[in-house]
Amino acid sequence: MNTLKTIFKSKTMMFALALAIFGVLEMNLKVFAPHLSPEFFGWFSILISVIVAVLRVFTTMPLDKK
């Protein structure tokens, strides 16, 4: 239980969880795909990579130290 508490303190892990939930919802509901071009999904992937990299730069300590 303590591990879950430290994971939820991590912005990177929370972003990953939100991204996973978004992916599951999109796979099941197809809310955005019919309205967006495949090129957009490429740019979206690049944006996600940049956000993860920025979050990693701001990570200053391991999860077990939080």
N, CA, C and O atoms as CSV, one atom per row, in Angstrom:
chain,resi,resn,atom,element,x,y,z
A,1,MET,N,N,0.828,-1.200,0.000
A,1,MET,CA,C,0.000,0.000,0.000
A,1,MET,C,C,0.866,1.256,0.000
A,1,MET,O,O,0.533,2.253,-0.641
A,2,ASN,N,N,1.976,1.196,0.723
A,2,ASN,CA,C,2.878,2.334,0.786
A,2,ASN,C,C,3.475,2.636,-0.585
A,2,ASN,O,O,3.722,3.797,-0.911
A,3,THR,N,N,3.709,1.600,-1.391
A,3,THR,CA,C,4.252,1.789,-2.733
A,3,THR,C,C,3.265,2.566,-3.592
A,3,THR,O,O,3.665,3.463,-4.334
A,4,LEU,N,N,1.983,2.234,-3.504
A,4,LEU,CA,C,0.973,2.974,-4.271
A,4,LEU,C,C,0.941,4.435,-3.879
A,4,LEU,O,O,0.785,5.307,-4.734
A,5,LYS,N,N,1.087,4.710,-2.600
A,5,LYS,CA,C,1.069,6.096,-2.130
A,5,LYS,C,C,2.225,6.885,-2.738
A,5,LYS,O,O,2.040,8.028,-3.155
A,6,THR,N,N,3.416,6.286,-2.792
A,6,THR,CA,C,4.562,6.994,-3.361
A,6,THR,C,C,4.426,7.135,-4.869
A,6,THR,O,O,4.849,8.144,-5.436
A,7,ILE,N,N,3.841,6.135,-5.529
A,7,ILE,CA,C,3.647,6.235,-6.977
A,7,ILE,C,C,2.726,7.402,-7.313
A,7,ILE,O,O,2.975,8.125,-8.277
A,8,PHE,N,N,1.664,7.597,-6.527
A,8,PHE,CA,C,0.722,8.673,-6.813
A,8,PHE,C,C,1.270,10.055,-6.483
A,8,PHE,O,O,0.640,11.061,-6.811
A,9,LYS,N,N,2.427,10.122,-5.844
A,9,LYS,CA,C,3.090,11.408,-5.615
A,9,LYS,C,C,3.919,11.826,-6.825
A,9,LYS,O,O,4.350,12.975,-6.911
A,10,SER,N,N,4.143,10.916,-7.747
A,10,SER,CA,C,4.974,11.183,-8.909
A,10,SER,C,C,4.152,11.775,-10.049
A,10,SER,O,O,3.177,11.173,-10.498
A,11,LYS,N,N,4.548,12.952,-10.510
A,11,LYS,CA,C,3.850,13.579,-11.640
A,11,LYS,C,C,3.986,12.737,-12.904
A,11,LYS,O,O,3.048,12.644,-13.695
A,12,THR,N,N,5.135,12.133,-13.090
A,12,THR,CA,C,5.356,11.297,-14.264
A,12,THR,C,C,4.433,10.087,-14.239
A,12,THR,O,O,3.843,9.737,-15.261
A,13,MET,N,N,4.304,9.448,-13.087
A,13,MET,CA,C,3.435,8.281,-12.974
A,13,MET,C,C,1.963,8.672,-13.118
A,13,MET,O,O,1.185,7.928,-13.717
A,14,MET,N,N,1.580,9.802,-12.591
A,14,MET,CA,C,0.197,10.255,-12.733
A,14,MET,C,C,-0.114,10.569,-14.196
A,14,MET,O,O,-1.208,10.274,-14.678
A,15,PHE,N,N,0.838,11.161,-14.893
A,15,PHE,CA,C,0.655,11.440,-16.315
A,15,PHE,C,C,0.537,10.133,-17.097
A,15,PHE,O,O,-0.294,10.018,-17.998
A,16,ALA,N,N,1.366,9.154,-16.752
A,16,ALA,CA,C,1.299,7.854,-17.420
A,16,ALA,C,C,-0.047,7.184,-17.170
A,16,ALA,O,O,-0.613,6.577,-18.079
A,17,LEU,N,N,-0.558,7.287,-15.964
A,17,LEU,CA,C,-1.873,6.722,-15.648
A,17,LEU,C,C,-2.968,7.415,-16.444
A,17,LEU,O,O,-3.844,6.755,-17.003
A,18,ALA,N,N,-2.922,8.738,-16.498
A,18,ALA,CA,C,-3.925,9.492,-17.273
A,18,ALA,C,C,-3.850,9.126,-18.749
A,18,ALA,O,O,-4.881,8.982,-19.406
A,19,LEU,N,N,-2.658,8.976,-19.266
A,19,LEU,CA,C,-2.474,8.605,-20.668
A,19,LEU,C,C,-3.025,7.210,-20.942
A,19,LEU,O,O,-3.650,6.979,-21.977
A,20,ALA,N,N,-2.796,6.288,-20.023
A,20,ALA,CA,C,-3.311,4.927,-20.169
A,20,ALA,C,C,-4.842,4.928,-20.140
A,20,ALA,O,O,-5.476,4.244,-20.945
A,21,ILE,N,N,-5.431,5.681,-19.230
A,21,ILE,CA,C,-6.893,5.764,-19.160
A,21,ILE,C,C,-7.448,6.370,-20.445
A,21,ILE,O,O,-8.441,5.883,-20.986
A,22,PHE,N,N,-6.809,7.428,-20.932
A,22,PHE,CA,C,-7.223,8.042,-22.188
A,22,PHE,C,C,-7.164,7.026,-23.329
A,22,PHE,O,O,-8.072,6.966,-24.157
A,23,GLY,N,N,-6.098,6.231,-23.370
A,23,GLY,CA,C,-5.947,5.225,-24.416
A,23,GLY,C,C,-7.040,4.177,-24.368
A,23,GLY,O,O,-7.591,3.803,-25.403
A,24,VAL,N,N,-7.358,3.701,-23.176
A,24,VAL,CA,C,-8.415,2.693,-23.029
A,24,VAL,C,C,-9.761,3.272,-23.444
A,24,VAL,O,O,-10.526,2.616,-24.151
A,25,LEU,N,N,-10.057,4.489,-23.013
A,25,LEU,CA,C,-11.328,5.120,-23.390
A,25,LEU,C,C,-11.421,5.310,-24.903
A,25,LEU,O,O,-12.467,5.058,-25.501
A,26,GLU,N,N,-10.340,5.749,-25.511
A,26,GLU,CA,C,-10.351,5.975,-26.959
A,26,GLU,C,C,-10.509,4.664,-27.721
A,26,GLU,O,O,-11.217,4.615,-28.727
A,27,MET,N,N,-9.868,3.620,-27.261
A,27,MET,CA,C,-9.992,2.320,-27.925
A,27,MET,C,C,-11.428,1.808,-27.869
A,27,MET,O,O,-11.903,1.190,-28.822
A,28,ASN,N,N,-12.112,2.057,-26.775
A,28,ASN,CA,C,-13.456,1.528,-26.600
A,28,ASN,C,C,-14.558,2.449,-27.110
A,28,ASN,O,O,-15.588,1.969,-27.584
A,29,LEU,N,N,-14.363,3.748,-27.023
A,29,LEU,CA,C,-15.422,4.691,-27.382
A,29,LEU,C,C,-15.217,5.365,-28.738
A,29,LEU,O,O,-16.178,5.863,-29.324
A,30,LYS,N,N,-13.988,5.388,-29.244
A,30,LYS,CA,C,-13.672,6.028,-30.530
A,30,LYS,C,C,-14.219,7.463,-30.594
A,30,LYS,O,O,-14.891,7.849,-31.550
A,31,VAL,N,N,-13.914,8.222,-29.566
A,31,VAL,CA,C,-14.413,9.596,-29.484
A,31,VAL,C,C,-13.645,10.535,-30.415
A,31,VAL,O,O,-14.249,11.346,-31.117
A,32,PHE,N,N,-12.320,10.427,-30.420
A,32,PHE,CA,C,-11.508,11.393,-31.151
A,32,PHE,C,C,-11.082,10.924,-32.538
A,32,PHE,O,O,-10.971,11.739,-33.453
A,33,ALA,N,N,-10.843,9.639,-32.708
A,33,ALA,CA,C,-10.292,9.114,-33.960
A,33,ALA,C,C,-11.076,9.503,-35.212
A,33,ALA,O,O,-10.452,9.851,-36.214
A,34,PRO,N,N,-12.413,9.462,-35.209
A,34,PRO,CA,C,-13.135,9.833,-36.436
A,34,PRO,C,C,-12.973,11.305,-36.831
A,34,PRO,O,O,-13.199,11.669,-37.985
A,35,HIS,N,N,-12.585,12.137,-35.881
A,35,HIS,CA,C,-12.511,13.579,-36.136
A,35,HIS,C,C,-11.098,14.084,-36.389
A,35,HIS,O,O,-10.911,15.252,-36.731
A,36,LEU,N,N,-10.105,13.222,-36.225
A,36,LEU,CA,C,-8.721,13.666,-36.328
A,36,LEU,C,C,-7.977,12.869,-37.392
A,36,LEU,O,O,-8.271,11.700,-37.640
A,37,SER,N,N,-7.028,13.520,-37.998
A,37,SER,CA,C,-6.241,12.873,-39.044
A,37,SER,C,C,-5.148,11.998,-38.432
A,37,SER,O,O,-4.758,12.200,-37.282
A,38,PRO,N,N,-4.655,11.026,-39.200
A,38,PRO,CA,C,-3.534,10.210,-38.712
A,38,PRO,C,C,-2.292,11.056,-38.414
A,38,PRO,O,O,-1.504,10.717,-37.532
A,39,GLU,N,N,-2.124,12.150,-39.149
A,39,GLU,CA,C,-0.985,13.035,-38.899
A,39,GLU,C,C,-1.049,13.617,-37.487
A,39,GLU,O,O,-0.026,13.780,-36.822
A,40,PHE,N,N,-2.268,13.928,-37.042
A,40,PHE,CA,C,-2.426,14.455,-35.695
A,40,PHE,C,C,-1.906,13.466,-34.653
A,40,PHE,O,O,-1.242,13.861,-33.694
A,41,PHE,N,N,-2.207,12.188,-34.843
A,41,PHE,CA,C,-1.760,11.193,-33.879
A,41,PHE,C,C,-0.238,11.100,-33.840
A,41,PHE,O,O,0.333,10.805,-32.791
A,42,GLY,N,N,0.416,11.344,-34.952
A,42,GLY,CA,C,1.878,11.405,-34.961
A,42,GLY,C,C,2.378,12.567,-34.123
A,42,GLY,O,O,3.294,12.411,-33.316
A,43,TRP,N,N,1.776,13.732,-34.314
A,43,TRP,CA,C,2.162,14.908,-33.527
A,43,TRP,C,C,1.826,14.709,-32.054
A,43,TRP,O,O,2.571,15.143,-31.175
A,44,PHE,N,N,0.702,14.052,-31.791
A,44,PHE,CA,C,0.299,13.761,-30.425
A,44,PHE,C,C,1.342,12.875,-29.739
A,44,PHE,O,O,1.673,13.093,-28.573
A,45,SER,N,N,1.851,11.894,-30.450
A,45,SER,CA,C,2.884,11.011,-29.904
A,45,SER,C,C,4.158,11.782,-29.579
A,45,SER,O,O,4.793,11.549,-28.551
A,46,ILE,N,N,4.519,12.694,-30.461
A,46,ILE,CA,C,5.699,13.527,-30.213
A,46,ILE,C,C,5.480,14.392,-28.974
A,46,ILE,O,O,6.374,14.519,-28.137
A,47,LEU,N,N,4.303,14.980,-28.858
A,47,LEU,CA,C,3.977,15.816,-27.703
A,47,LEU,C,C,4.058,15.009,-26.405
A,47,LEU,O,O,4.602,15.487,-25.409
A,48,ILE,N,N,3.527,13.808,-26.417
A,48,ILE,CA,C,3.579,12.957,-25.226
A,48,ILE,C,C,5.039,12.679,-24.848
A,48,ILE,O,O,5.394,12.729,-23.670
A,49,SER,N,N,5.868,12.391,-25.825
A,49,SER,CA,C,7.286,12.141,-25.560
A,49,SER,C,C,7.956,13.347,-24.923
A,49,SER,O,O,8.743,13.202,-23.988
A,50,VAL,N,N,7.651,14.525,-25.422
A,50,VAL,CA,C,8.233,15.750,-24.866
A,50,VAL,C,C,7.759,15.964,-23.427
A,50,VAL,O,O,8.556,16.326,-22.561
A,51,ILE,N,N,6.481,15.746,-23.169
A,51,ILE,CA,C,5.953,15.921,-21.813
A,51,ILE,C,C,6.619,14.953,-20.848
A,51,ILE,O,O,6.992,15.343,-19.742
A,52,VAL,N,N,6.771,13.705,-21.249
A,52,VAL,CA,C,7.428,12.717,-20.384
A,52,VAL,C,C,8.875,13.120,-20.126
A,52,VAL,O,O,9.365,12.981,-19.005
A,53,ALA,N,N,9.560,13.615,-21.146
A,53,ALA,CA,C,10.952,14.044,-20.973
A,53,ALA,C,C,11.040,15.228,-20.005
A,53,ALA,O,O,11.925,15.267,-19.150
A,54,VAL,N,N,10.137,16.179,-20.137
A,54,VAL,CA,C,10.136,17.344,-19.242
A,54,VAL,C,C,9.842,16.899,-17.815
A,54,VAL,O,O,10.502,17.349,-16.878
A,55,LEU,N,N,8.856,16.019,-17.640
A,55,LEU,CA,C,8.565,15.527,-16.296
A,55,LEU,C,C,9.768,14.806,-15.705
A,55,LEU,O,O,10.040,14.916,-14.510
A,56,ARG,N,N,10.482,14.075,-16.541
A,56,ARG,CA,C,11.663,13.346,-16.055
A,56,ARG,C,C,12.764,14.312,-15.624
A,56,ARG,O,O,13.481,14.044,-14.660
A,57,VAL,N,N,12.902,15.420,-16.323
A,57,VAL,CA,C,13.913,16.424,-15.951
A,57,VAL,C,C,13.604,16.987,-14.563
A,57,VAL,O,O,14.514,17.244,-13.775
A,58,PHE,N,N,12.326,17.177,-14.273
A,58,PHE,CA,C,11.945,17.747,-12.973
A,58,PHE,C,C,11.921,16.718,-11.851
A,58,PHE,O,O,11.760,17.081,-10.686
A,59,THR,N,N,12.077,15.449,-12.185
A,59,THR,CA,C,12.133,14.420,-11.150
A,59,THR,C,C,13.496,14.485,-10.497
A,59,THR,O,O,14.524,14.313,-11.152
A,60,THR,N,N,13.493,14.736,-9.208
A,60,THR,CA,C,14.762,14.933,-8.515
A,60,THR,C,C,15.129,13.790,-7.581
A,60,THR,O,O,16.277,13.683,-7.150
A,61,MET,N,N,14.155,12.933,-7.266
A,61,MET,CA,C,14.458,11.830,-6.352
A,61,MET,C,C,13.682,10.580,-6.755
A,61,MET,O,O,12.625,10.683,-7.378
A,62,PRO,N,N,14.191,9.415,-6.410
A,62,PRO,CA,C,13.492,8.183,-6.721
A,62,PRO,C,C,12.163,8.075,-5.956
A,62,PRO,O,O,11.980,8.725,-4.926
A,63,LEU,N,N,11.257,7.264,-6.459
A,63,LEU,CA,C,9.948,7.129,-5.825
A,63,LEU,C,C,10.049,6.628,-4.382
A,63,LEU,O,O,9.263,7.033,-3.526
A,64,ASP,N,N,11.002,5.760,-4.121
A,64,ASP,CA,C,11.093,5.222,-2.762
A,64,ASP,C,C,11.609,6.242,-1.742
A,64,ASP,O,O,11.583,5.978,-0.540
A,65,LYS,N,N,12.072,7.392,-2.206
A,65,LYS,CA,C,12.533,8.456,-1.305
A,65,LYS,C,C,11.439,9.470,-1.020
A,65,LYS,O,O,11.612,10.335,-0.162
A,66,LYS,N,N,10.324,9.384,-1.716
A,66,LYS,CA,C,9.236,10.371,-1.521
A,66,LYS,C,C,8.444,10.078,-0.289
A,66,LYS,O,O,7.500,10.803,0.025
